[in-house]
Amino acid sequence: MERVARILLIVALLLILFWVYSIVDCAVQHPSRHRGVSKPVWILIVALLPVLGGVLWFAVGRTRSSAMPRPKAPDDDPEFLGRIGDIRDTDERIRRIEEELKALDSEDDDPHWGNPPPPRPTDA
């Protein structure tokens, strides 16, 4: 009889741990990973139906991370590649920047730039 009580106590503790884990898992998941109903409703289901709610959450309500769309690297994303333009656009942009830099350099060639002003004659 004592052995049966120990086994039932262990099973009860495991079920309580499963219940708490289900509630926490449901609460921390991003709302986009909840299927069927909204996040607060899932939390209520899991909290009010201790073991059955947890089983339902893991079987029905939670989407797997493998089902979530993964972000693509820039060179794998056709939308990104379409936005950056082609080589000619880049070459034209480089040519314009070089012209602007050349114009700025010619402004720096001003002979008065960087030289101190000439001394003023003093009336003595």
N, CA, C and O atoms as a MOPAC input file, in Angstrom:
PM7 MOZYME 1SCF
protein

 N      0.81900 1    -1.19100 1     0.00000 1
 C      0.00000 1     0.00000 1     0.00000 1
 C      0.86300 1     1.25500 1     0.00000 1
 O      0.56700 1     2.22100 1    -0.70400 1
 N      1.93300 1     1.23600 1     0.79400 1
 C      2.83400 1     2.38900 1     0.87200 1
 C      3.54300 1     2.62200 1    -0.45700 1
 O      3.79800 1     3.75600 1    -0.86000 1
 N      3.84800 1     1.52800 1    -1.11500 1
 C      4.51400 1     1.62000 1    -2.41500 1
 C      3.58900 1     2.27700 1    -3.44600 1
 O      4.05200 1     3.09300 1    -4.24300 1
 N      2.33500 1     1.95100 1    -3.44800 1
 C      1.35700 1     2.53300 1    -4.36300 1
 C      1.21500 1     4.02600 1    -4.08100 1
 O      1.09700 1     4.82600 1    -5.01000 1
 N      1.22500 1     4.40100 1    -2.81600 1
 C      1.11500 1     5.81500 1    -2.45100 1
 C      2.32100 1     6.59400 1    -2.95600 1
 O      2.17200 1     7.71700 1    -3.43700 1
 N      3.50800 1     6.01700 1    -2.85600 1
 C      4.70900 1     6.69000 1    -3.37400 1
 C      4.62600 1     6.86400 1    -4.89200 1
 O      4.95200 1     7.92800 1    -5.41900 1
 N      4.19800 1     5.83900 1    -5.57300 1
 C      4.08600 1     5.92300 1    -7.03600 1
 C      3.05900 1     6.98200 1    -7.41700 1
 O      3.28800 1     7.76800 1    -8.33600 1
 N      1.92100 1     7.00500 1    -6.71200 1
 C      0.90600 1     8.02100 1    -7.00500 1
 C      1.42200 1     9.42300 1    -6.70600 1
 O      1.10300 1    10.36300 1    -7.43300 1
 N      2.21100 1     9.57800 1    -5.65300 1
 C      2.78500 1    10.88500 1    -5.32200 1
 C      3.75700 1    11.34000 1    -6.41500 1
 O      3.75200 1    12.50400 1    -6.81400 1
 N      4.57800 1    10.42300 1    -6.88700 1
 C      5.53500 1    10.75800 1    -7.95700 1
 C      4.78500 1    11.12800 1    -9.23900 1
 O      5.13900 1    12.09900 1    -9.90800 1
 N      3.74900 1    10.35400 1    -9.58200 1
 C      2.95700 1    10.64900 1   -10.77000 1
 C      2.27300 1    12.00600 1   -10.62500 1
 O      2.23500 1    12.78700 1   -11.57600 1
 N      1.73600 1    12.28900 1    -9.44200 1
 C      1.07700 1    13.58100 1    -9.21000 1
 C      2.07800 1    14.72800 1    -9.34700 1
 O      1.75800 1    15.75500 1    -9.94500 1
 N      3.27900 1    14.56700 1    -8.80200 1
 C      4.29900 1    15.61700 1    -8.93900 1
 C      4.69800 1    15.82200 1   -10.39900 1
 O      4.88000 1    16.95700 1   -10.84100 1
 N      4.83400 1    14.73100 1   -11.14500 1
 C      5.17000 1    14.85200 1   -12.56800 1
 C      4.05900 1    15.55200 1   -13.34400 1
 O      4.33600 1    16.36600 1   -14.22500 1
 N      2.80500 1    15.24100 1   -13.02500 1
 C      1.68900 1    15.89700 1   -13.70200 1
 C      1.62400 1    17.38300 1   -13.35600 1
 O      1.30000 1    18.20500 1   -14.21300 1
 N      1.92900 1    17.73200 1   -12.11200 1
 C      1.96000 1    19.14800 1   -11.72200 1
 C      3.09400 1    19.86800 1   -12.44200 1
 O      2.91500 1    20.98900 1   -12.91900 1
 N      4.25100 1    19.23300 1   -12.52200 1
 C      5.36800 1    19.83900 1   -13.27200 1
 C      5.01000 1    20.03200 1   -14.73800 1
 O      5.30800 1    21.07600 1   -15.31800 1
 N      4.36900 1    19.03000 1   -15.34100 1
 C      3.93500 1    19.14900 1   -16.73300 1
 C      2.94000 1    20.29600 1   -16.88900 1
 O      3.02400 1    21.06100 1   -17.85000 1
 N      2.01200 1    20.41900 1   -15.96200 1
 C      1.01000 1    21.47600 1   -15.99700 1
 C      1.65900 1    22.85300 1   -15.91500 1
 O      1.32700 1    23.74400 1   -16.69700 1
 N      2.58500 1    23.03100 1   -14.96900 1
 C      3.27700 1    24.32200 1   -14.80800 1
 C      4.11700 1    24.62100 1   -16.05300 1
 O      4.12100 1    25.74700 1   -16.54900 1
 N      4.82500 1    23.60600 1   -16.55200 1
 C      5.63000 1    23.80200 1   -17.75600 1
 C      4.75500 1    24.20400 1   -18.94200 1
 O      5.14600 1    25.06000 1   -19.73500 1
 N      3.58300 1    23.59900 1   -19.06900 1
 C      2.66500 1    23.92800 1   -20.16300 1
 C      2.20400 1    25.37900 1   -20.07300 1
 O      2.15800 1    26.08700 1   -21.07800 1
 N      1.86300 1    25.81400 1   -18.86200 1
 C      1.42200 1    27.20100 1   -18.68200 1
 C      2.54300 1    28.16900 1   -19.04200 1
 O      2.32000 1    29.14300 1   -19.76000 1
 N      3.74000 1    27.90400 1   -18.54700 1
 C      4.87600 1    28.79500 1   -18.81900 1
 C      5.20200 1    28.79400 1   -20.30500 1
 O      5.43200 1    29.85400 1   -20.88600 1
 N      5.22400 1    27.63000 1   -20.92400 1
 C      5.52600 1    27.55300 1   -22.35500 1
 C      4.49000 1    28.30200 1   -23.17700 1
 O      4.84000 1    29.00400 1   -24.12500 1
 N      3.24000 1    28.16200 1   -22.82700 1
 C      2.17000 1    28.86500 1   -23.53500 1
 C      2.30400 1    30.37400 1   -23.34800 1
 O      2.05900 1    31.14200 1   -24.27900 1
 N      2.68800 1    30.79400 1   -22.15900 1
 C      2.76700 1    32.22700 1   -21.85800 1
 C      3.95300 1    32.90400 1   -22.53000 1
 O      3.85800 1    34.07200 1   -22.90700 1
 N      5.06700 1    32.19700 1   -22.68800 1
 C      6.26100 1    32.85300 1   -23.23000 1
 C      6.36000 1    32.76500 1   -24.74700 1
 O      7.18900 1    33.45500 1   -25.34100 1
 N      5.54600 1    31.94100 1   -25.38900 1
 C      5.59800 1    31.84500 1   -26.84200 1
 C      5.08000 1    33.12400 1   -27.48600 1
 O      4.15700 1    33.75800 1   -26.97400 1
 N      5.67000 1    33.49400 1   -28.59500 1
 C      5.21500 1    34.65900 1   -29.35300 1
 C      3.78800 1    34.39600 1   -29.85200 1
 O      3.47400 1    33.27500 1   -30.25400 1
 N      2.92400 1    35.41600 1   -29.82900 1
 C      1.52700 1    35.20400 1   -30.26500 1
 C      1.38400 1    34.61500 1   -31.66400 1
 O      0.37100 1    33.98000 1   -31.96000 1
 N      2.36500 1    34.81000 1   -32.52100 1
 C      2.26600 1    34.25000 1   -33.87400 1
 C      2.44100 1    32.72800 1   -33.87400 1
 O      2.14200 1    32.07900 1   -34.87600 1
 N      2.91700 1    32.15400 1   -32.77600 1
 C      3.11300 1    30.70700 1   -32.69500 1
 C      1.93100 1    29.98800 1   -32.06300 1
 O      2.01100 1    28.78700 1   -31.80500 1
 N      0.82700 1    30.70100 1   -31.80700 1
 C     -0.38000 1    30.09700 1   -31.24000 1
 C     -1.35800 1    29.80000 1   -32.37400 1
 O     -1.70300 1    30.68300 1   -33.16000 1
 N     -1.79600 1    28.55300 1   -32.44700 1
 C     -2.76300 1    28.16900 1   -33.48000 1
 C     -4.15300 1    28.05300 1   -32.87300 1
 O     -4.30500 1    27.75900 1   -31.68800 1
 N     -5.14700 1    28.28300 1   -33.68700 1
 C     -6.52600 1    28.06900 1   -33.27800 1
 C     -7.14100 1    29.28700 1   -32.63100 1
 O     -7.95400 1    29.97200 1   -33.25100 1
 N     -6.77100 1    29.56800 1   -31.40000 1
 C     -7.33900 1    30.69500 1   -30.66600 1
 C     -6.19700 1    31.59300 1   -30.18800 1
 O     -5.02200 1    31.26700 1   -30.36100 1
 N     -6.55500 1    32.71500 1   -29.59300 1
 C     -5.53100 1    33.68300 1   -29.18700 1
 C     -4.74100 1    33.19000 1   -27.97400 1
 O     -5.11700 1    32.21400 1   -27.32500 1
 N     -3.65800 1    33.87300 1   -27.68700 1
 C     -2.76900 1    33.50600 1   -26.60300 1
 C     -3.47300 1    33.47900 1   -25.23900 1
 O     -3.31600 1    32.50300 1   -24.50500 1
 N     -4.25100 1    34.52100 1   -24.86900 1
 C     -4.91600 1    34.46800 1   -23.55500 1
 C     -5.88000 1    33.29000 1   -23.42200 1
 O     -6.00400 1    32.71400 1   -22.34100 1
 N     -6.55700 1    32.93000 1   -24.49800 1
 C     -7.48500 1    31.79700 1   -24.44000 1
 C     -6.71000 1    30.49900 1   -24.22500 1
 O     -7.14500 1    29.63400 1   -23.46600 1
 N     -5.55700 1    30.36100 1   -24.89600 1
 C     -4.74200 1    29.16100 1   -24.69000 1
 C     -4.24800 1    29.08400 1   -23.24900 1
 O     -4.22700 1    28.00400 1   -22.65800 1
 N     -3.85700 1    30.20700 1   -22.69000 1
 C     -3.39900 1    30.19200 1   -21.29300 1
 C     -4.53300 1    29.74900 1   -20.37400 1
 O     -4.31000 1    28.97000 1   -19.44700 1
 N     -5.74800 1    30.23900 1   -20.62300 1
 C     -6.90000 1    29.80600 1   -19.82300 1
 C     -7.17700 1    28.31500 1   -19.98300 1
 O     -7.44400 1    27.62200 1   -19.00000 1
 N     -7.11600 1    27.82400 1   -21.20500 1
 C     -7.35300 1    26.39400 1   -21.45200 1
 C     -6.34200 1    25.55200 1   -20.68400 1
 O     -6.70600 1    24.58600 1   -20.01300 1
 N     -5.06300 1    25.92800 1   -20.78800 1
 C     -4.01800 1    25.15200 1   -20.12400 1
 C     -4.14300 1    25.26100 1   -18.60800 1
 O     -3.91200 1    24.27900 1   -17.90300 1
 N     -4.50400 1    26.43600 1   -18.09400 1
 C     -4.59700 1    26.61300 1   -16.64700 1
 C     -5.83000 1    25.93200 1   -16.06200 1
 O     -5.76000 1    25.37700 1   -14.96600 1
 N     -6.95400 1    25.96300 1   -16.77000 1
 C     -8.19200 1    25.41500 1   -16.21000 1
 C     -8.34200 1    23.90700 1   -16.42400 1
 O     -9.05900 1    23.24200 1   -15.67700 1
 N     -7.67600 1    23.37600 1   -17.42800 1
 C     -7.69700 1    21.93100 1   -17.68100 1
 C     -6.26600 1    21.40800 1   -17.52100 1
 O     -5.55600 1    21.23200 1   -18.51100 1
 N     -5.84600 1    21.16300 1   -16.28700 1
 C     -4.43200 1    20.93000 1   -16.00000 1
 C     -3.69400 1    19.99600 1   -16.95000 1
 O     -2.77600 1    20.45900 1   -17.62800 1
 N     -4.02000 1    18.75400 1   -17.04200 1
 C     -3.24800 1    17.84800 1   -17.88900 1
 C     -3.77200 1    17.87300 1   -19.32200 1
 O     -2.99400 1    17.92400 1   -20.27400 1
 N     -5.07900 1    17.83800 1   -19.46500 1
 C     -5.68000 1    17.84000 1   -20.79800 1
 C     -5.32900 1    19.13100 1   -21.55300 1
 O     -5.04800 1    19.08300 1   -22.75000 1
 N     -5.34100 1    20.28500 1   -20.86700 1
 C     -4.98800 1    21.55600 1   -21.50000 1
 C     -3.55500 1    21.56000 1   -21.99900 1
 O     -3.27300 1    22.06000 1   -23.08800 1
 N     -2.64400 1    21.00000 1   -21.19900 1
 C     -1.24400 1    20.91000 1   -21.62400 1
 C     -1.07100 1    20.01200 1   -22.83300 1
 O     -0.32500 1    20.33500 1   -23.75700 1
 N     -1.76000 1    18.88800 1   -22.82200 1
 C     -1.68700 1    17.97300 1   -23.97000 1
 C     -2.23800 1    18.65500 1   -25.21500 1
 O     -1.65000 1    18.56100 1   -26.29200 1
 N     -3.37500 1    19.34700 1   -25.06600 1
 C     -3.94600 1    20.07500 1   -26.20800 1
 C     -2.99800 1    21.16300 1   -26.70500 1
 O     -2.84500 1    21.35900 1   -27.91100 1
 N     -2.36400 1    21.86600 1   -25.77000 1
 C     -1.43000 1    22.93200 1   -26.15100 1
 C     -0.30300 1    22.37900 1   -27.00200 1
 O      0.00000 1    22.92900 1   -28.06100 1
 N      0.32300 1    21.29500 1   -26.55200 1
 C      1.46400 1    20.76100 1   -27.30200 1
 C      1.03500 1    20.04200 1   -28.58400 1
 O      1.79600 1    20.01300 1   -29.55200 1
 N     -0.16500 1    19.46400 1   -28.60700 1
 C     -0.61300 1    18.73300 1   -29.79300 1
 C     -1.24200 1    19.64400 1   -30.84000 1
 O     -1.04700 1    19.43300 1   -32.03700 1
 N     -1.99600 1    20.65800 1   -30.40400 1
 C     -2.78200 1    21.45700 1   -31.34700 1
 C     -2.34700 1    22.92100 1   -31.37800 1
 O     -2.20300 1    23.49400 1   -32.45800 1
 N     -2.14100 1    23.52300 1   -30.24000 1
 C     -2.00500 1    24.97100 1   -30.16100 1
 C     -0.66600 1    25.55100 1   -30.51800 1
 O     -0.59100 1    26.70100 1   -30.95200 1
 N      0.38200 1    24.80200 1   -30.35100 1
 C      1.73400 1    25.34300 1   -30.54200 1
 C      2.26000 1    24.95000 1   -31.91100 1
 O      2.25100 1    23.77300 1   -32.27400 1
 N      2.72400 1    25.95300 1   -32.68000 1
 C      3.35700 1    25.63200 1   -33.96000 1
 C      4.80900 1    25.29200 1   -33.70400 1
 O      5.43100 1    25.81600 1   -32.78000 1
 N      5.32600 1    24.43400 1   -34.50800 1
 C      6.72700 1    24.04700 1   -34.35900 1
 C      7.61900 1    25.10800 1   -34.99200 1
 O      7.22400 1    25.79000 1   -35.93800 1
 N      8.82700 1    25.23300 1   -34.45500 1
 C      9.74500 1    26.23600 1   -34.99500 1
 C     10.12800 1    25.91500 1   -36.43500 1
 O     10.46500 1    26.82200 1   -37.19600 1
 N     10.08300 1    24.64500 1   -36.82300 1
 C     10.41100 1    24.29300 1   -38.21100 1
 C      9.33600 1    24.77800 1   -39.17600 1
 O      9.60200 1    24.94100 1   -40.36700 1
 N      8.11500 1    25.01100 1   -38.67000 1
 C      7.03900 1    25.50800 1   -39.52400 1
 C      7.10600 1    27.01800 1   -39.69900 1
 O      6.45000 1    27.56400 1   -40.58600 1
 N      7.88300 1    27.69700 1   -38.87200 1
 C      8.01200 1    29.15100 1   -38.94800 1
 C      8.92500 1    29.50900 1   -40.11800 1
 O      9.92200 1    28.82400 1   -40.34700 1
 N      8.60500 1    30.57200 1   -40.86400 1
 C      9.49700 1    30.98300 1   -41.95000 1
 C     10.80100 1    31.53100 1   -41.38000 1
 O     10.79700 1    32.35700 1   -40.46700 1
 N     11.88000 1    31.07100 1   -41.91800 1
 C     13.19000 1    31.51700 1   -41.45400 1
 C     13.63400 1    32.72100 1   -42.26900 1
 O     13.35900 1    32.80000 1   -43.46700 1
 N     14.32400 1    33.66500 1   -41.62000 1
 C     14.81600 1    34.81700 1   -42.38400 1
 C     15.89100 1    34.37200 1   -43.37600 1
 O     16.67300 1    33.45600 1   -43.11900 1
 N     15.89500 1    35.04600 1   -44.49900 1
 C     16.85300 1    34.70500 1   -45.54900 1
 C     18.05200 1    35.62600 1   -45.46800 1
 O     17.96000 1    36.75200 1   -44.98000 1
 N     19.17100 1    35.13400 1   -45.95100 1
 C     20.34600 1    35.98100 1   -46.09500 1
 C     20.08000 1    36.94000 1   -47.24800 1
 O     19.30800 1    36.61100 1   -48.15000 1
 N     20.70300 1    38.12400 1   -47.24200 1
 C     20.41400 1    39.10200 1   -48.29600 1
 C     20.62600 1    38.56000 1   -49.71400 1
 O     19.86200 1    38.88900 1   -50.62100 1
 N     21.65300 1    37.73800 1   -49.90700 1
 C     21.89000 1    37.24900 1   -51.26400 1
 C     20.94100 1    36.10900 1   -51.65000 1
 O     20.94700 1    35.67700 1   -52.80300 1
 N     20.12400 1    35.61200 1   -50.70700 1
 C     19.12100 1    34.59700 1   -51.01200 1
 C     17.72200 1    35.18600 1   -51.14300 1
 O     16.77700 1    34.46800 1   -51.47100 1
 N     17.58200 1    36.47400 1   -50.89200 1
 C     16.27100 1    37.11800 1   -50.87600 1
 C     16.04700 1    37.85600 1   -52.19500 1
 O     16.66600 1    38.89500 1   -52.42400 1
 N     15.16700 1    37.33800 1   -53.07900 1
 C     14.95600 1    37.98600 1   -54.37000 1
 C     14.41800 1    39.41100 1   -54.23400 1
 O     14.72900 1    40.27000 1   -55.05800 1
 N     13.62400 1    39.66400 1   -53.21400 1
 C     13.08400 1    41.01300 1   -53.01700 1
 C     14.21000 1    42.01100 1   -52.73900 1
 O     14.22600 1    43.10900 1   -53.29500 1
 N     15.14400 1    41.62100 1   -51.87900 1
 C     16.28200 1    42.49100 1   -51.58000 1
 C     17.13800 1    42.70000 1   -52.82200 1
 O     17.54600 1    43.82300 1   -53.11800 1
 N     17.40600 1    41.63500 1   -53.53500 1
 C     18.24000 1    41.74600 1   -54.73300 1
 C     17.57900 1    42.62600 1   -55.78000 1
 O     18.27200 1    43.32900 1   -56.51500 1
 N     16.25600 1    42.60100 1   -55.86400 1
 C     15.55600 1    43.45100 1   -56.82000 1
 C     15.62100 1    44.92200 1   -56.45700 1
 O     15.52800 1    45.78300 1   -57.33300 1
 N     15.78200 1    45.22200 1   -55.16200 1
 C     15.81500 1    46.61700 1   -54.72600 1
 C     17.17400 1    47.27900 1   -54.92800 1
 O     17.24800 1    48.50400 1   -55.02600 1
 N     18.22900 1    46.51100 1   -54.99200 1
 C     19.54100 1    47.15200 1   -55.05200 1
 C     19.93600 1    47.59900 1   -56.45200 1
 O     20.93700 1    48.29700 1   -56.61000 1
 N     19.18400 1    47.21900 1   -57.45600 1
 C     19.48300 1    47.68300 1   -58.81200 1
 C     20.57200 1    46.84300 1   -59.45200 1
 O     21.05500 1    45.87000 1   -58.87100 1
 N     20.95500 1    47.24400 1   -60.67400 1
 C     21.98300 1    46.47300 1   -61.35200 1
 C     23.31400 1    47.21700 1   -61.32600 1
 O     23.42800 1    48.27000 1   -60.69800 1
 N     24.30300 1    46.67800 1   -61.99700 1
 C     25.66500 1    47.20300 1   -61.97200 1
 C     25.72800 1    48.60800 1   -62.56200 1
 O     26.46600 1    49.45300 1   -62.05700 1
 N     24.96600 1    48.87200 1   -63.62300 1
 C     25.00400 1    50.19200 1   -64.24700 1
 C     24.54800 1    51.27700 1   -63.28700 1
 O     25.11200 1    52.37100 1   -63.26600 1
 N     23.52300 1    50.97500 1   -62.48800 1
 C     23.06900 1    51.95400 1   -61.49300 1
 C     24.17600 1    52.23900 1   -60.48300 1
 O     24.39000 1    53.38700 1   -60.09400 1
 N     24.87000 1    51.20100 1   -60.06600 1
 C     25.96200 1    51.37000 1   -59.11200 1
 C     27.10000 1    52.16400 1   -59.73200 1
 O     27.65700 1    53.05000 1   -59.08400 1
 N     27.45500 1    51.86000 1   -60.97700 1
 C     28.52200 1    52.60400 1   -61.65400 1
 C     28.15400 1    54.07800 1   -61.79400 1
 O     29.00600 1    54.94600 1   -61.60600 1
 N     26.91000 1    54.36800 1   -62.11900 1
 C     26.46200 1    55.75800 1   -62.24400 1
 C     26.54100 1    56.47300 1   -60.90500 1
 O     26.95600 1    57.63000 1   -60.84100 1
 N     26.14900 1    55.79400 1   -59.83900 1
 C     26.20700 1    56.38300 1   -58.50400 1
 C     27.65800 1    56.67400 1   -58.11300 1
 O     27.93700 1    57.72300 1   -57.53200 1
 N     28.57000 1    55.77600 1   -58.41800 1
 C     29.99000 1    55.98500 1   -58.11200 1
 C     30.52600 1    57.16200 1   -58.90500 1
 O     31.28000 1    57.97300 1   -58.36700 1
 N     30.14700 1    57.27300 1   -60.19600 1
 C     30.62400 1    58.38000 1   -61.02700 1
 C     30.16100 1    59.71300 1   -60.45300 1
 O     30.94000 1    60.66500 1   -60.40300 1
 N     28.88000 1    59.79900 1   -60.01100 1
 C     28.37600 1    61.05000 1   -59.43300 1
 C     29.10200 1    61.41000 1   -58.14000 1
 O     29.41600 1    62.57700 1   -57.90700 1
 N     29.36500 1    60.42800 1   -57.31600 1
 C     30.07800 1    60.69500 1   -56.06200 1
 C     31.49100 1    61.16900 1   -56.33800 1
 O     31.98700 1    62.06200 1   -55.65100 1
 N     32.15700 1    60.58100 1   -57.34200 1
 C     33.51200 1    61.01800 1   -57.68800 1
 C     33.51100 1    62.45700 1   -58.18300 1
 O     34.41000 1    63.22900 1   -57.85000 1
 N     32.49500 1    62.82800 1   -58.98600 1
 C     32.39800 1    64.21700 1   -59.45600 1
 C     32.18900 1    65.17100 1   -58.28800 1
 O     32.78800 1    66.24600 1   -58.24900 1
 N     31.34100 1    64.78500 1   -57.33500 1
 C     31.12000 1    65.64300 1   -56.16500 1
 C     32.39000 1    65.79200 1   -55.34400 1
 O     32.67900 1    66.88100 1   -54.84700 1
 N     33.14600 1    64.72300 1   -55.19600 1
 C     34.41000 1    64.80200 1   -54.45100 1
 C     35.42400 1    65.67500 1   -55.18200 1
 O     36.16500 1    66.43200 1   -54.55400 1
 N     35.45700 1    65.56900 1   -56.51200 1
 C     36.37100 1    66.39300 1   -57.30200 1
 C     36.01700 1    67.87300 1   -57.13500 1
 O     36.90300 1    68.71800 1   -57.00800 1
 N     34.70200 1    68.18100 1   -57.13600 1
 C     34.27000 1    69.56600 1   -56.93900 1
 C     34.65200 1    70.05400 1   -55.54100 1
 O     35.07100 1    71.20000 1   -55.37900 1
 N     34.51300 1    69.21100 1   -54.55100 1
 C     34.90900 1    69.60500 1   -53.19400 1
 C     36.41900 1    69.81100 1   -53.08900 1
 O     36.87500 1    70.70600 1   -52.37700 1
 N     37.19900 1    68.98500 1   -53.79700 1
 C     38.64900 1    69.14900 1   -53.79000 1
 C     39.06000 1    70.45800 1   -54.45500 1
 O     39.99600 1    71.12000 1   -54.00600 1
 N     38.36000 1    70.83100 1   -55.52600 1
 C     38.70400 1    72.08000 1   -56.20400 1
 C     38.38100 1    73.27500 1   -55.31000 1
 O     39.05700 1    74.30000 1   -55.40200 1
 N     37.38300 1    73.17500 1   -54.46000 1
 C     37.09800 1    74.24700 1   -53.51500 1
 C     38.20900 1    74.35800 1   -52.48500 1
 O     38.48400 1    75.45400 1   -51.99700 1
 N     38.85300 1    73.25200 1   -52.14500 1
 C     39.93800 1    73.26400 1   -51.16300 1
 C     41.21500 1    73.88200 1   -51.72700 1
 O     42.11000 1    74.23800 1   -50.96100 1
 N     41.31900 1    74.01900 1   -53.05800 1
 C     42.51100 1    74.59700 1   -53.67100 1
 C     42.52500 1    76.11600 1   -53.57500 1
 O     43.42200 1    76.73900 1   -54.14300 1
 N     41.60300 1    76.72800 1   -52.90500 1
 C     41.54100 1    78.17300 1   -52.72100 1
 C     42.83100 1    78.63400 1   -52.04000 1
 O     43.18400 1    78.10700 1   -50.98500 1
 N     43.54700 1    79.61200 1   -52.62300 1
 C     44.83900 1    80.01900 1   -52.05500 1
 C     44.68900 1    80.64500 1   -50.66600 1
 O     45.63100 1    80.60800 1   -49.87500 1
 N     43.55700 1    81.20200 1   -50.36500 1
 C     43.39200 1    81.83600 1   -49.06300 1
 C     42.98800 1    80.81600 1   -47.99300 1
 O     42.98200 1    81.12200 1   -46.80100 1
 N     42.66200 1    79.64200 1   -48.42200 1
 C     42.20300 1    78.63300 1   -47.46400 1
 C     43.38400 1    78.11500 1   -46.65700 1
 O     44.37400 1    77.65500 1   -47.22700 1
 N     43.29100 1    78.18300 1   -45.38800 1
 C     44.32900 1    77.64500 1   -44.51800 1
 C     45.47800 1    78.60100 1   -44.26300 1
 O     46.27800 1    78.34400 1   -43.36300 1
 N     45.60500 1    79.71000 1   -45.02100 1
 C     46.67800 1    80.68200 1   -44.77600 1
 C     46.16300 1    81.73800 1   -43.81100 1
 O     45.00700 1    82.14900 1   -43.90700 1
 N     46.99500 1    82.17900 1   -42.89200 1
 C     46.53800 1    83.23600 1   -41.97800 1
 C     46.38800 1    84.54700 1   -42.74300 1
 O     47.07400 1    84.76600 1   -43.74200 1
 N     45.49400 1    85.41800 1   -42.27900 1
 C     45.32200 1    86.70900 1   -42.96500 1
 C     46.60200 1    87.53100 1   -42.83400 1
 O     47.34300 1    87.39200 1   -41.86100 1
 N     46.85900 1    88.40500 1   -43.84300 1
 C     48.08300 1    89.23300 1   -43.79400 1
 C     47.99600 1    90.18400 1   -42.61000 1
 O     46.89900 1    90.59800 1   -42.23300 1
 N     49.13900 1    90.53800 1   -42.01400 1
 C     49.13000 1    91.45900 1   -40.86600 1
 C     48.66200 1    92.84500 1   -41.28200 1
 O     48.92200 1    93.27800 1   -42.40500 1
 N     47.98900 1    93.52700 1   -40.40500 1
 C     47.51300 1    94.88300 1   -40.68100 1
 C     48.62600 1    95.87400 1   -40.33600 1
 O     49.35600 1    95.70600 1   -39.35900 1
 N     48.72900 1    96.89200 1   -41.15400 1
 C     49.73300 1    97.91900 1   -40.80600 1
 C     49.26400 1    98.68800 1   -39.57300 1
 O     48.07700 1    98.97800 1   -39.42300 1
 N     50.16600 1    98.99800 1   -38.73300 1
 C     49.82500 1    99.73300 1   -37.51300 1
 C     50.20600 1   101.19800 1   -37.68100 1
 O     51.21000 1   101.50300 1   -38.32300 1
 N     49.42900 1   102.09600 1   -37.12000 1
 C     49.73900 1   103.53000 1   -37.15900 1
 C     50.64100 1   103.84000 1   -35.97700 1
 O     50.22200 1   103.74500 1   -34.82300 1
 N     51.84600 1   104.20200 1   -36.26100 1
 C     52.77300 1   104.53500 1   -35.18400 1
 C     53.22000 1   105.95500 1   -35.26000 1
 O     54.00600 1   106.40100 1   -34.42400 1

